[in-house]
Amino acid sequence: MDIVKVINNNIVSSIDAEGNELVVMGRGLGFQYKPGQTIDETKVEKIFRMDNNGQTRQLGDLLADVPLEHIQLANAIIKDARDMIDKKMNKNLYITLIDHISYAIERCKQGILFTNPLLWEIKRFYPQEYNAGVNAVNKINTELGIQLTEDEAASITMHFVNAELGTDMPHTLDVTKIIQNILKIVKDHFTVKIDDTSISYERFLTHLKFFAQRIVTNNIIYETDMELNAIIKQQYPYEYKCAEKIRIYVESEFHVNVPEEEMTYLTLHARRITFPGNNNQ
């Protein structure tokens, strides 16, 4: 493998046998080397293979200005996260998380710490990802002797979620807020206490994650079984009223039509998480 470009003393770019651009990391890998020379494979710590050459160049530009120890930490954190989270995450995570972690470290060293207003929701909605976020903060604090907080763990969590959804960070934040607001609508509608540790609640939460993602990407599926919808609406009128409140919220805030099939799902989930304690039927 030959060097195409020396990015800095520790980062170089190369090209594989298929003509794909690579970013190669290793301490001293680019020191006193020039394009065309062979990479010292004994120094190679990580080869970044992105989804396309544009991403690879973007990553190379980012790594040019990031301390090696920050890159190494972020790489280890992503490796741990892939073991801890049973969902596929896209490779753009390397770009977003390396940048975020390096900036968070520098902010912490300057005594600048931010609170995350969605901390509770992130912990509740994304438990696997949050555990990976906590692991990331613990690893950074141990390695660098600093004190990042659980608010930062929540912020890192959102990068993992973002990599799963394949959307940008504003969309990921919108997804979280939509879930938060829909759950509030449900809890305000019913007079009974909802068990948020039940399997029915977890299933509802999973459904809301996909529903919210479809809302922010405007990818609502319209496949309506009118007969079934009519039966559910008649059988569970109080739960259907809750679904109607959710539809009003979604359509007014995001200008996305909620089809009857989705109303059926929302009604059934509302029934499951409140029955048998719901006396308002």
ChimeraX commands (.cxc) that place a marker at each C-alpha (Angstrom):
marker #1 position 0.00,0.00,0.00 radius 0.5
marker #1 position 1.52,3.31,-1.13 radius 0.5
marker #1 position 1.08,6.79,0.28 radius 0.5
marker #1 position -1.02,9.08,-1.90 radius 0.5
marker #1 position -0.96,12.05,0.47 radius 0.5
marker #1 position 0.64,12.78,3.83 radius 0.5
marker #1 position -2.12,14.37,5.92 radius 0.5
marker #1 position 0.03,14.83,9.03 radius 0.5
marker #1 position 2.70,12.91,10.95 radius 0.5
marker #1 position 0.19,10.23,11.96 radius 0.5
marker #1 position -2.33,10.15,9.10 radius 0.5
marker #1 position -1.87,9.37,5.41 radius 0.5
marker #1 position -4.19,8.59,2.53 radius 0.5
marker #1 position -3.88,5.64,0.16 radius 0.5
marker #1 position -5.81,3.68,-2.47 radius 0.5
marker #1 position -6.78,0.01,-2.28 radius 0.5
marker #1 position -6.68,-2.55,-5.11 radius 0.5
marker #1 position -10.21,-1.59,-6.22 radius 0.5
marker #1 position -9.31,2.09,-6.53 radius 0.5
marker #1 position -11.09,3.18,-3.34 radius 0.5
marker #1 position -9.52,5.94,-1.28 radius 0.5
marker #1 position -8.45,5.07,2.26 radius 0.5
marker #1 position -7.32,6.97,5.32 radius 0.5
marker #1 position -4.61,5.19,7.30 radius 0.5
marker #1 position -3.72,6.01,10.92 radius 0.5
marker #1 position -0.62,5.15,12.94 radius 0.5
marker #1 position 1.83,6.97,15.17 radius 0.5
marker #1 position 4.61,8.42,13.00 radius 0.5
marker #1 position 3.09,6.93,9.85 radius 0.5
marker #1 position 3.58,10.10,7.82 radius 0.5
marker #1 position 6.66,11.50,9.54 radius 0.5
marker #1 position 9.37,12.19,6.93 radius 0.5
marker #1 position 7.44,10.20,4.31 radius 0.5
marker #1 position 6.42,11.41,0.86 radius 0.5
marker #1 position 3.70,10.46,-1.65 radius 0.5
marker #1 position 4.64,7.35,-3.60 radius 0.5
marker #1 position 6.49,5.70,-0.75 radius 0.5
marker #1 position 5.26,2.43,0.73 radius 0.5
marker #1 position 3.34,2.60,4.00 radius 0.5
marker #1 position 5.11,1.00,6.96 radius 0.5
marker #1 position 2.48,-1.61,7.83 radius 0.5
marker #1 position 4.04,-2.24,11.25 radius 0.5
marker #1 position 2.88,1.25,12.28 radius 0.5
marker #1 position -0.68,0.93,11.00 radius 0.5
marker #1 position -3.28,1.15,13.80 radius 0.5
marker #1 position -6.44,1.71,11.79 radius 0.5
marker #1 position -7.53,1.78,8.16 radius 0.5
marker #1 position -10.66,3.87,7.61 radius 0.5
marker #1 position -12.77,2.56,4.72 radius 0.5
marker #1 position -15.70,4.90,4.19 radius 0.5
marker #1 position -18.76,4.43,1.99 radius 0.5
marker #1 position -17.49,6.70,-0.77 radius 0.5
marker #1 position -14.45,8.77,-1.73 radius 0.5
marker #1 position -16.20,12.00,-0.74 radius 0.5
marker #1 position -16.59,10.77,2.83 radius 0.5
marker #1 position -12.98,9.58,2.84 radius 0.5
marker #1 position -11.68,13.02,1.84 radius 0.5
marker #1 position -13.94,14.67,4.43 radius 0.5
marker #1 position -12.56,12.35,7.11 radius 0.5
marker #1 position -8.99,13.08,6.00 radius 0.5
marker #1 position -9.58,16.82,6.25 radius 0.5
marker #1 position -11.02,16.38,9.76 radius 0.5
marker #1 position -8.20,14.16,11.02 radius 0.5
marker #1 position -5.57,16.62,9.83 radius 0.5
marker #1 position -6.42,18.89,12.78 radius 0.5
marker #1 position -7.43,16.40,15.47 radius 0.5
marker #1 position -4.89,15.13,18.07 radius 0.5
marker #1 position -3.97,11.48,17.56 radius 0.5
marker #1 position -5.08,10.48,21.07 radius 0.5
marker #1 position -8.55,11.87,20.39 radius 0.5
marker #1 position -8.80,9.84,17.17 radius 0.5
marker #1 position -7.60,6.71,18.96 radius 0.5
marker #1 position -10.14,7.21,21.73 radius 0.5
marker #1 position -12.99,7.78,19.28 radius 0.5
marker #1 position -11.99,4.70,17.31 radius 0.5
marker #1 position -11.97,2.56,20.47 radius 0.5
marker #1 position -15.34,4.01,21.52 radius 0.5
marker #1 position -16.90,3.18,18.14 radius 0.5
marker #1 position -15.49,-0.34,18.32 radius 0.5
marker #1 position -17.04,-0.81,21.77 radius 0.5
marker #1 position -20.33,0.68,20.58 radius 0.5
marker #1 position -20.57,-1.77,17.68 radius 0.5
marker #1 position -20.21,-4.60,20.21 radius 0.5
marker #1 position -22.76,-3.10,22.61 radius 0.5
marker #1 position -25.47,-2.03,20.14 radius 0.5
marker #1 position -27.23,-4.70,18.09 radius 0.5
marker #1 position -28.00,-2.36,15.19 radius 0.5
marker #1 position -26.03,-1.43,12.10 radius 0.5
marker #1 position -24.43,2.02,12.16 radius 0.5
marker #1 position -23.19,3.82,9.06 radius 0.5
marker #1 position -19.54,4.75,8.61 radius 0.5
marker #1 position -20.23,8.47,8.69 radius 0.5
marker #1 position -20.16,7.96,12.47 radius 0.5
marker #1 position -16.36,8.20,12.31 radius 0.5
marker #1 position -16.60,11.75,10.98 radius 0.5
marker #1 position -19.29,13.03,13.31 radius 0.5
marker #1 position -18.12,11.34,16.49 radius 0.5
marker #1 position -14.40,12.06,16.15 radius 0.5
marker #1 position -15.23,15.72,15.61 radius 0.5
marker #1 position -17.68,15.77,18.53 radius 0.5
marker #1 position -15.42,13.96,20.98 radius 0.5
marker #1 position -12.40,16.12,20.20 radius 0.5
marker #1 position -14.46,19.28,20.65 radius 0.5
marker #1 position -16.01,17.97,23.89 radius 0.5
marker #1 position -12.57,17.20,25.32 radius 0.5
marker #1 position -11.29,20.68,24.53 radius 0.5
marker #1 position -14.43,22.28,25.99 radius 0.5
marker #1 position -14.06,20.25,29.20 radius 0.5
marker #1 position -10.41,21.28,29.58 radius 0.5
marker #1 position -11.55,24.90,29.33 radius 0.5
marker #1 position -14.21,24.33,31.99 radius 0.5
marker #1 position -17.11,24.64,29.55 radius 0.5
marker #1 position -19.75,21.98,30.21 radius 0.5
marker #1 position -23.18,21.87,28.58 radius 0.5
marker #1 position -26.37,20.33,29.95 radius 0.5
marker #1 position -28.51,18.14,27.70 radius 0.5
marker #1 position -32.23,18.98,28.02 radius 0.5
marker #1 position -33.16,15.59,26.56 radius 0.5
marker #1 position -31.05,13.56,29.01 radius 0.5
marker #1 position -33.95,11.67,30.60 radius 0.5
marker #1 position -35.62,10.90,27.29 radius 0.5
marker #1 position -32.38,9.72,25.69 radius 0.5
marker #1 position -31.68,7.37,28.63 radius 0.5
marker #1 position -35.20,5.95,28.42 radius 0.5
marker #1 position -35.68,5.77,24.65 radius 0.5
marker #1 position -32.21,4.49,23.67 radius 0.5
marker #1 position -30.88,2.30,26.52 radius 0.5
marker #1 position -28.33,0.35,24.46 radius 0.5
marker #1 position -26.98,3.46,22.84 radius 0.5
marker #1 position -26.91,5.32,26.16 radius 0.5
marker #1 position -24.88,2.53,27.77 radius 0.5
marker #1 position -22.40,2.91,24.92 radius 0.5
marker #1 position -22.41,6.68,25.55 radius 0.5
marker #1 position -21.65,6.14,29.24 radius 0.5
marker #1 position -18.86,3.74,28.27 radius 0.5
marker #1 position -17.46,6.44,25.98 radius 0.5
marker #1 position -17.44,9.07,28.74 radius 0.5
marker #1 position -15.86,6.67,31.23 radius 0.5
marker #1 position -13.16,5.75,28.72 radius 0.5
marker #1 position -12.39,9.40,27.94 radius 0.5
marker #1 position -12.33,10.40,31.61 radius 0.5
marker #1 position -10.06,7.50,32.54 radius 0.5
marker #1 position -7.65,8.02,29.66 radius 0.5
marker #1 position -7.39,11.81,29.91 radius 0.5
marker #1 position -8.10,12.49,33.59 radius 0.5
marker #1 position -11.03,14.83,32.87 radius 0.5
marker #1 position -14.65,14.82,34.07 radius 0.5
marker #1 position -17.17,14.67,31.26 radius 0.5
marker #1 position -20.70,14.26,32.66 radius 0.5
marker #1 position -23.72,12.09,31.86 radius 0.5
marker #1 position -25.05,15.00,29.82 radius 0.5
marker #1 position -22.12,14.41,27.48 radius 0.5
marker #1 position -22.88,10.68,27.49 radius 0.5
marker #1 position -26.36,11.57,26.23 radius 0.5
marker #1 position -24.91,13.79,23.50 radius 0.5
marker #1 position -22.61,10.98,22.35 radius 0.5
marker #1 position -25.60,8.63,22.44 radius 0.5
marker #1 position -27.35,10.75,19.83 radius 0.5
marker #1 position -24.46,10.23,17.43 radius 0.5
marker #1 position -24.96,6.46,17.71 radius 0.5
marker #1 position -28.70,6.87,17.13 radius 0.5
marker #1 position -28.02,9.19,14.21 radius 0.5
marker #1 position -25.72,6.58,12.64 radius 0.5
marker #1 position -28.47,3.97,12.97 radius 0.5
marker #1 position -31.19,6.11,11.43 radius 0.5
marker #1 position -29.00,7.36,8.61 radius 0.5
marker #1 position -30.26,10.92,9.05 radius 0.5
marker #1 position -28.55,14.12,10.13 radius 0.5
marker #1 position -28.45,15.31,13.73 radius 0.5
marker #1 position -31.39,17.78,13.51 radius 0.5
marker #1 position -33.60,14.93,12.26 radius 0.5
marker #1 position -32.40,12.68,15.07 radius 0.5
marker #1 position -33.25,15.34,17.63 radius 0.5
marker #1 position -36.67,15.78,16.00 radius 0.5
marker #1 position -37.28,12.03,16.30 radius 0.5
marker #1 position -36.53,12.16,20.02 radius 0.5
marker #1 position -38.76,15.17,20.58 radius 0.5
marker #1 position -41.61,13.58,18.61 radius 0.5
marker #1 position -41.44,10.46,20.78 radius 0.5
marker #1 position -41.34,12.64,23.89 radius 0.5
marker #1 position -44.39,14.66,22.81 radius 0.5
marker #1 position -46.45,11.65,21.74 radius 0.5
marker #1 position -45.80,9.91,25.06 radius 0.5
marker #1 position -46.92,13.06,26.85 radius 0.5
marker #1 position -50.14,13.10,24.81 radius 0.5
marker #1 position -50.81,9.48,25.76 radius 0.5
marker #1 position -50.05,10.00,29.46 radius 0.5
marker #1 position -52.21,13.13,29.60 radius 0.5
marker #1 position -55.11,11.39,27.84 radius 0.5
marker #1 position -55.40,8.43,30.20 radius 0.5
marker #1 position -56.10,8.79,33.91 radius 0.5
marker #1 position -54.27,5.60,34.94 radius 0.5
marker #1 position -50.56,5.25,35.64 radius 0.5
marker #1 position -48.76,3.68,32.67 radius 0.5
marker #1 position -46.12,1.06,33.44 radius 0.5
marker #1 position -43.12,2.21,31.43 radius 0.5
marker #1 position -41.24,-0.99,32.32 radius 0.5
marker #1 position -43.75,-3.32,30.65 radius 0.5
marker #1 position -43.17,-5.20,27.42 radius 0.5
marker #1 position -46.22,-3.48,25.90 radius 0.5
marker #1 position -44.67,-0.10,26.62 radius 0.5
marker #1 position -41.35,-1.17,25.09 radius 0.5
marker #1 position -43.16,-2.33,21.96 radius 0.5
marker #1 position -44.98,0.99,21.76 radius 0.5
marker #1 position -41.69,2.84,22.15 radius 0.5
marker #1 position -40.15,0.81,19.33 radius 0.5
marker #1 position -43.14,1.59,17.12 radius 0.5
marker #1 position -42.86,5.30,17.91 radius 0.5
marker #1 position -39.17,5.36,16.95 radius 0.5
marker #1 position -39.97,4.12,13.45 radius 0.5
marker #1 position -43.10,6.27,13.21 radius 0.5
marker #1 position -41.15,9.39,14.20 radius 0.5
marker #1 position -38.40,8.57,11.70 radius 0.5
marker #1 position -41.00,8.28,8.93 radius 0.5
marker #1 position -42.44,11.64,9.96 radius 0.5
marker #1 position -39.14,13.54,9.78 radius 0.5
marker #1 position -38.25,11.94,6.45 radius 0.5
marker #1 position -41.82,12.37,5.14 radius 0.5
marker #1 position -41.93,8.68,4.27 radius 0.5
marker #1 position -45.37,7.73,5.57 radius 0.5
marker #1 position -46.70,4.45,4.16 radius 0.5
marker #1 position -50.31,4.40,2.98 radius 0.5
marker #1 position -51.71,0.86,3.07 radius 0.5
marker #1 position -55.17,0.95,4.55 radius 0.5
marker #1 position -57.40,-1.93,5.63 radius 0.5
marker #1 position -60.62,0.06,6.06 radius 0.5
marker #1 position -62.58,-2.88,7.51 radius 0.5
marker #1 position -60.03,-3.51,10.25 radius 0.5
marker #1 position -59.70,0.21,10.95 radius 0.5
marker #1 position -63.46,0.52,11.39 radius 0.5
marker #1 position -63.55,-2.42,13.79 radius 0.5
marker #1 position -60.71,-1.06,15.94 radius 0.5
marker #1 position -62.22,2.44,15.98 radius 0.5
marker #1 position -65.57,1.05,17.12 radius 0.5
marker #1 position -64.16,-1.38,19.67 radius 0.5
marker #1 position -61.74,1.06,21.33 radius 0.5
marker #1 position -63.24,4.56,20.97 radius 0.5
marker #1 position -61.41,6.09,23.93 radius 0.5
marker #1 position -58.02,4.85,22.74 radius 0.5
marker #1 position -58.87,6.03,19.21 radius 0.5
marker #1 position -59.49,9.53,20.60 radius 0.5
marker #1 position -55.95,9.46,21.94 radius 0.5
marker #1 position -54.67,8.46,18.48 radius 0.5
marker #1 position -56.63,11.39,17.03 radius 0.5
marker #1 position -54.80,13.76,19.37 radius 0.5
marker #1 position -51.51,12.33,18.14 radius 0.5
marker #1 position -52.63,12.81,14.53 radius 0.5
marker #1 position -53.55,16.45,15.20 radius 0.5
marker #1 position -50.11,17.04,16.75 radius 0.5
marker #1 position -48.22,15.42,13.85 radius 0.5
marker #1 position -50.22,17.09,11.10 radius 0.5
marker #1 position -50.09,20.55,12.69 radius 0.5
marker #1 position -46.40,20.46,13.57 radius 0.5
marker #1 position -44.97,18.59,10.58 radius 0.5
marker #1 position -47.65,18.91,7.89 radius 0.5
marker #1 position -47.59,15.14,7.38 radius 0.5
marker #1 position -50.84,13.22,6.95 radius 0.5
marker #1 position -51.29,10.29,9.33 radius 0.5
marker #1 position -53.08,7.45,7.50 radius 0.5
marker #1 position -55.81,5.30,9.03 radius 0.5
marker #1 position -53.50,2.30,9.22 radius 0.5
marker #1 position -51.20,4.25,11.54 radius 0.5
marker #1 position -54.25,5.30,13.57 radius 0.5
marker #1 position -55.06,1.61,14.02 radius 0.5
marker #1 position -51.56,0.84,15.30 radius 0.5
marker #1 position -51.57,3.82,17.67 radius 0.5
marker #1 position -54.99,2.81,19.00 radius 0.5
marker #1 position -53.94,-0.78,19.62 radius 0.5
marker #1 position -50.73,0.25,21.33 radius 0.5
marker #1 position -52.66,2.70,23.53 radius 0.5
marker #1 position -55.01,-0.13,24.46 radius 0.5
marker #1 position -52.17,-2.51,25.33 radius 0.5
marker #1 position -50.27,-0.09,27.58 radius 0.5
marker #1 position -53.39,0.98,29.53 radius 0.5
marker #1 position -55.48,-2.21,29.78 radius 0.5
marker #1 position -56.84,-3.49,32.15 radius 0.5
marker #1 position -56.41,-0.45,34.39 radius 0.5
marker #1 position -58.15,1.99,32.03 radius 0.5
marker #1 position -61.71,2.66,33.20 radius 0.5
marker #1 position -62.49,5.36,30.65 radius 0.5
marker #1 position -63.71,3.14,27.83 radius 0.5
marker link #1:1,2 radius 0.2
marker link #1:2,3 radius 0.2
marker link #1:3,4 radius 0.2
marker link #1:4,5 radius 0.2
marker link #1:5,6 radius 0.2
marker link #1:6,7 radius 0.2
marker link #1:7,8 radius 0.2
marker link #1:8,9 radius 0.2
marker link #1:9,10 radius 0.2
marker link #1:10,11 radius 0.2
marker link #1:11,12 radius 0.2
marker link #1:12,13 radius 0.2
marker link #1:13,14 radius 0.2
marker link #1:14,15 radius 0.2
marker link #1:15,16 radius 0.2
marker link #1:16,17 radius 0.2
marker link #1:17,18 radius 0.2
marker link #1:18,19 radius 0.2
marker link #1:19,20 radius 0.2
marker link #1:20,21 radius 0.2
marker link #1:21,22 radius 0.2
marker link #1:22,23 radius 0.2
marker link #1:23,24 radius 0.2
marker link #1:24,25 radius 0.2
marker link #1:25,26 radius 0.2
marker link #1:26,27 radius 0.2
marker link #1:27,28 radius 0.2
marker link #1:28,29 radius 0.2
marker link #1:29,30 radius 0.2
marker link #1:30,31 radius 0.2
marker link #1:31,32 radius 0.2
marker link #1:32,33 radius 0.2
marker link #1:33,34 radius 0.2
marker link #1:34,35 radius 0.2
marker link #1:35,36 radius 0.2
marker link #1:36,37 radius 0.2
marker link #1:37,38 radius 0.2
marker link #1:38,39 radius 0.2
marker link #1:39,40 radius 0.2
marker link #1:40,41 radius 0.2
marker link #1:41,42 radius 0.2
marker link #1:42,43 radius 0.2
marker link #1:43,44 radius 0.2
marker link #1:44,45 radius 0.2
marker link #1:45,46 radius 0.2
marker link #1:46,47 radius 0.2
marker link #1:47,48 radius 0.2
marker link #1:48,49 radius 0.2
marker link #1:49,50 radius 0.2
marker link #1:50,51 radius 0.2
marker link #1:51,52 radius 0.2
marker link #1:52,53 radius 0.2
marker link #1:53,54 radius 0.2
marker link #1:54,55 radius 0.2
marker link #1:55,56 radius 0.2
marker link #1:56,57 radius 0.2
marker link #1:57,58 radius 0.2
marker link #1:58,59 radius 0.2
marker link #1:59,60 radius 0.2
marker link #1:60,61 radius 0.2
marker link #1:61,62 radius 0.2
marker link #1:62,63 radius 0.2
marker link #1:63,64 radius 0.2
marker link #1:64,65 radius 0.2
marker link #1:65,66 radius 0.2
marker link #1:66,67 radius 0.2
marker link #1:67,68 radius 0.2
marker link #1:68,69 radius 0.2
marker link #1:69,70 radius 0.2
marker link #1:70,71 radius 0.2
marker link #1:71,72 radius 0.2
marker link #1:72,73 radius 0.2
marker link #1:73,74 radius 0.2
marker link #1:74,75 radius 0.2
marker link #1:75,76 radius 0.2
marker link #1:76,77 radius 0.2
marker link #1:77,78 radius 0.2
marker link #1:78,79 radius 0.2
marker link #1:79,80 radius 0.2
marker link #1:80,81 radius 0.2
marker link #1:81,82 radius 0.2
marker link #1:82,83 radius 0.2
marker link #1:83,84 radius 0.2
marker link #1:84,85 radius 0.2
marker link #1:85,86 radius 0.2
marker link #1:86,87 radius 0.2
marker link #1:87,88 radius 0.2
marker link #1:88,89 radius 0.2
marker link #1:89,90 radius 0.2
marker link #1:90,91 radius 0.2
marker link #1:91,92 radius 0.2
marker link #1:92,93 radius 0.2
marker link #1:93,94 radius 0.2
marker link #1:94,95 radius 0.2
marker link #1:95,96 radius 0.2
marker link #1:96,97 radius 0.2
marker link #1:97,98 radius 0.2
marker link #1:98,99 radius 0.2
marker link #1:99,100 radius 0.2
marker link #1:100,101 radius 0.2
marker link #1:101,102 radius 0.2
marker link #1:102,103 radius 0.2
marker link #1:103,104 radius 0.2
marker link #1:104,105 radius 0.2
marker link #1:105,106 radius 0.2
marker link #1:106,107 radius 0.2
marker link #1:107,108 radius 0.2
marker link #1:108,109 radius 0.2
marker link #1:109,110 radius 0.2
marker link #1:110,111 radius 0.2
marker link #1:111,112 radius 0.2
marker link #1:112,113 radius 0.2
marker link #1:113,114 radius 0.2
marker link #1:114,115 radius 0.2
marker link #1:115,116 radius 0.2
marker link #1:116,117 radius 0.2
marker link #1:117,118 radius 0.2
marker link #1:118,119 radius 0.2
marker link #1:119,120 radius 0.2
marker link #1:120,121 radius 0.2
marker link #1:121,122 radius 0.2
marker link #1:122,123 radius 0.2
marker link #1:123,124 radius 0.2
marker link #1:124,125 radius 0.2
marker link #1:125,126 radius 0.2
marker link #1:126,127 radius 0.2
marker link #1:127,128 radius 0.2
marker link #1:128,129 radius 0.2
marker link #1:129,130 radius 0.2
marker link #1:130,131 radius 0.2
marker link #1:131,132 radius 0.2
marker link #1:132,133 radius 0.2
marker link #1:133,134 radius 0.2
marker link #1:134,135 radius 0.2
marker link #1:135,136 radius 0.2
marker link #1:136,137 radius 0.2
marker link #1:137,138 radius 0.2
marker link #1:138,139 radius 0.2
marker link #1:139,140 radius 0.2
marker link #1:140,141 radius 0.2
marker link #1:141,142 radius 0.2
marker link #1:142,143 radius 0.2
marker link #1:143,144 radius 0.2
marker link #1:144,145 radius 0.2
marker link #1:145,146 radius 0.2
marker link #1:146,147 radius 0.2
marker link #1:147,148 radius 0.2
marker link #1:148,149 radius 0.2
marker link #1:149,150 radius 0.2
marker link #1:150,151 radius 0.2
marker link #1:151,152 radius 0.2
marker link #1:152,153 radius 0.2
marker link #1:153,154 radius 0.2
marker link #1:154,155 radius 0.2
marker link #1:155,156 radius 0.2
marker link #1:156,157 radius 0.2
marker link #1:157,158 radius 0.2
marker link #1:158,159 radius 0.2
marker link #1:159,160 radius 0.2
marker link #1:160,161 radius 0.2
marker link #1:161,162 radius 0.2
marker link #1:162,163 radius 0.2
marker link #1:163,164 radius 0.2
marker link #1:164,165 radius 0.2
marker link #1:165,166 radius 0.2
marker link #1:166,167 radius 0.2
marker link #1:167,168 radius 0.2
marker link #1:168,169 radius 0.2
marker link #1:169,170 radius 0.2
marker link #1:170,171 radius 0.2
marker link #1:171,172 radius 0.2
marker link #1:172,173 radius 0.2
marker link #1:173,174 radius 0.2
marker link #1:174,175 radius 0.2
marker link #1:175,176 radius 0.2
marker link #1:176,177 radius 0.2
marker link #1:177,178 radius 0.2
marker link #1:178,179 radius 0.2
marker link #1:179,180 radius 0.2
marker link #1:180,181 radius 0.2
marker link #1:181,182 radius 0.2
marker link #1:182,183 radius 0.2
marker link #1:183,184 radius 0.2
marker link #1:184,185 radius 0.2
marker link #1:185,186 radius 0.2
marker link #1:186,187 radius 0.2
marker link #1:187,188 radius 0.2
marker link #1:188,189 radius 0.2
marker link #1:189,190 radius 0.2
marker link #1:190,191 radius 0.2
marker link #1:191,192 radius 0.2
marker link #1:192,193 radius 0.2
marker link #1:193,194 radius 0.2
marker link #1:194,195 radius 0.2
marker link #1:195,196 radius 0.2
marker link #1:196,197 radius 0.2
marker link #1:197,198 radius 0.2
marker link #1:198,199 radius 0.2
marker link #1:199,200 radius 0.2
marker link #1:200,201 radius 0.2
marker link #1:201,202 radius 0.2
marker link #1:202,203 radius 0.2
marker link #1:203,204 radius 0.2
marker link #1:204,205 radius 0.2
marker link #1:205,206 radius 0.2
marker link #1:206,207 radius 0.2
marker link #1:207,208 radius 0.2
marker link #1:208,209 radius 0.2
marker link #1:209,210 radius 0.2
marker link #1:210,211 radius 0.2
marker link #1:211,212 radius 0.2
marker link #1:212,213 radius 0.2
marker link #1:213,214 radius 0.2
marker link #1:214,215 radius 0.2
marker link #1:215,216 radius 0.2
marker link #1:216,217 radius 0.2
marker link #1:217,218 radius 0.2
marker link #1:218,219 radius 0.2
marker link #1:219,220 radius 0.2
marker link #1:220,221 radius 0.2
marker link #1:221,222 radius 0.2
marker link #1:222,223 radius 0.2
marker link #1:223,224 radius 0.2
marker link #1:224,225 radius 0.2
marker link #1:225,226 radius 0.2
marker link #1:226,227 radius 0.2
marker link #1:227,228 radius 0.2
marker link #1:228,229 radius 0.2
marker link #1:229,230 radius 0.2
marker link #1:230,231 radius 0.2
marker link #1:231,232 radius 0.2
marker link #1:232,233 radius 0.2
marker link #1:233,234 radius 0.2
marker link #1:234,235 radius 0.2
marker link #1:235,236 radius 0.2
marker link #1:236,237 radius 0.2
marker link #1:237,238 radius 0.2
marker link #1:238,239 radius 0.2
marker link #1:239,240 radius 0.2
marker link #1:240,241 radius 0.2
marker link #1:241,242 radius 0.2
marker link #1:242,243 radius 0.2
marker link #1:243,244 radius 0.2
marker link #1:244,245 radius 0.2
marker link #1:245,246 radius 0.2
marker link #1:246,247 radius 0.2
marker link #1:247,248 radius 0.2
marker link #1:248,249 radius 0.2
marker link #1:249,250 radius 0.2
marker link #1:250,251 radius 0.2
marker link #1:251,252 radius 0.2
marker link #1:252,253 radius 0.2
marker link #1:253,254 radius 0.2
marker link #1:254,255 radius 0.2
marker link #1:255,256 radius 0.2
marker link #1:256,257 radius 0.2
marker link #1:257,258 radius 0.2
marker link #1:258,259 radius 0.2
marker link #1:259,260 radius 0.2
marker link #1:260,261 radius 0.2
marker link #1:261,262 radius 0.2
marker link #1:262,263 radius 0.2
marker link #1:263,264 radius 0.2
marker link #1:264,265 radius 0.2
marker link #1:265,266 radius 0.2
marker link #1:266,267 radius 0.2
marker link #1:267,268 radius 0.2
marker link #1:268,269 radius 0.2
marker link #1:269,270 radius 0.2
marker link #1:270,271 radius 0.2
marker link #1:271,272 radius 0.2
marker link #1:272,273 radius 0.2
marker link #1:273,274 radius 0.2
marker link #1:274,275 radius 0.2
marker link #1:275,276 radius 0.2
marker link #1:276,277 radius 0.2
marker link #1:277,278 radius 0.2
marker link #1:278,279 radius 0.2
marker link #1:279,280 radius 0.2
marker link #1:280,281 radius 0.2
view
